[in-house]
Amino acid sequence: MSPLLEQVLQQIEQLTPEERLELIRQVAEGLKKSTSIDEQPKTRWSDLKGLAPYPMTGEDAQAWVSRTRREADEHRERVQ
């Protein structure tokens, strides 16, 4: 821990609980402004619609479900 951080933490201990909460609020606001968290656009699932070809694996969905279930059953039989 840096000496500056240790000094700041010692000073924070002298604050009242209300002052500590205000400090947290101001530090959080400063971080929001210094990072681009608010500037990042939110991606919606509907924006992704149609981006992947159907079927993604080149296999019918029902065939995939049946195959993976069969493979899982075979694996469980081998493990027992």
C-alpha positions as CSV (number, residue, x, y, z in Angstrom):
1,M,0.0,0.0,0.0
2,S,1.4,3.4,-0.9
3,P,2.2,5.9,1.8
4,L,-0.3,8.4,0.3
5,L,-3.1,5.8,0.5
6,E,-2.3,4.9,4.1
7,Q,-2.4,8.6,4.9
8,V,-5.8,9.1,3.2
9,L,-7.2,6.0,5.0
10,Q,-6.1,7.4,8.4
11,Q,-7.8,10.7,7.6
12,I,-11.0,8.9,6.5
13,E,-11.1,7.1,9.9
14,Q,-11.5,10.6,11.5
15,L,-14.7,11.4,9.5
16,T,-18.2,10.8,10.7
17,P,-20.3,8.1,9.0
18,E,-22.2,10.7,7.1
19,E,-19.0,12.3,5.8
20,R,-17.7,8.8,4.8
21,L,-20.9,8.2,2.8
22,E,-20.5,11.6,1.1
23,L,-16.9,10.7,0.3
24,I,-18.0,7.4,-1.2
25,R,-20.6,9.2,-3.3
26,Q,-18.2,11.8,-4.6
27,V,-15.5,9.2,-5.4
28,A,-18.1,7.1,-7.3
29,E,-19.2,10.1,-9.3
30,G,-15.6,10.9,-10.1
31,L,-15.0,7.4,-11.3
32,K,-18.1,7.5,-13.5
33,K,-16.9,10.7,-15.1
34,S,-13.4,9.4,-15.7
35,T,-14.5,6.1,-17.2
36,S,-16.7,5.6,-20.1
37,I,-19.2,3.3,-18.3
38,D,-22.2,5.5,-19.1
39,E,-21.0,6.1,-22.7
40,Q,-21.1,2.4,-23.7
41,P,-24.3,1.6,-25.6
42,K,-26.4,-1.1,-24.2
43,T,-26.7,-4.1,-26.4
44,R,-30.2,-5.6,-26.8
45,W,-30.9,-9.2,-27.8
46,S,-33.1,-7.9,-30.5
47,D,-30.1,-6.1,-32.1
48,L,-28.4,-9.5,-32.5
49,K,-31.3,-11.0,-34.3
50,G,-30.4,-12.5,-37.7
51,L,-26.6,-12.2,-37.2
52,A,-26.0,-15.9,-36.9
53,P,-26.9,-18.3,-39.7
54,Y,-29.6,-20.9,-39.0
55,P,-28.9,-23.5,-38.0
56,M,-25.6,-22.3,-36.5
57,T,-24.1,-25.8,-36.4
58,G,-25.6,-26.9,-39.7
59,E,-27.8,-29.3,-37.8
60,D,-31.5,-29.3,-37.1
61,A,-32.3,-28.3,-33.5
62,Q,-34.3,-31.4,-32.8
63,A,-31.6,-33.6,-34.3
64,W,-29.1,-31.8,-32.1
65,V,-31.2,-32.3,-28.9
66,S,-31.7,-36.0,-29.7
67,R,-28.0,-36.5,-30.5
68,T,-26.7,-34.8,-27.4
69,R,-29.2,-36.7,-25.2
70,R,-28.1,-40.0,-26.7
71,E,-24.4,-39.1,-26.2
72,A,-25.1,-38.1,-22.6
73,D,-26.9,-41.4,-22.0
74,E,-24.0,-43.4,-23.6
75,H,-21.5,-41.5,-21.4
76,R,-23.4,-42.2,-18.2
77,E,-23.6,-45.9,-19.1
78,R,-19.8,-46.0,-19.6
79,V,-19.1,-44.2,-16.3
80,Q,-21.3,-46.5,-14.2
